[in-house]
Amino acid sequence: MAHAFVVGGFFDQGFLHALIMLALAFLWGFALYDLATRPLPRVKKVAWLLIIILIPVLGVIIYLVTRPEPAYPGSDERAGMTQQGEQDRRITEIQHTGI
């Protein structure tokens, strides 16, 4: 008689479910931390907070996929490019003046 493959041990006692819940809790925490540290207007932060809390799994996924751009000038990744451009301009200016 053939024996059927039976998953036992950890998986029968909810280990897989606990692992999934731990991953979801990590994503939820990361989304809340990212929202708290991202420079957005208060209204947008409250709206995203409600979406993340009221729609736990789907809200987190939507937030992480669409992560809103910072609303304040100079507070996003492009600010680094602007600073680099300013440094390049200063270097060029120094090279031309011979200082």
Number of C-alpha atoms within 10 A of each C-alpha: 3 4 5 6 6 7 8 8 9 9 11 11 10 11 12 12 12 12 11 12 12 12 12 16 14 12 16 21 13 14 20 19 11 14 21 12 8 17 17 17 11 9 9 13 17 13 10 21 19 13 17 21 14 12 13 14 15 13 19 25 17 14 19 16 9 9 15 15 12 14 13 10 9 12 14 14 10 11 12 12 11 12 12 12 12 12 12 12 12 12 11 12 12 11 10 9 7 7 6
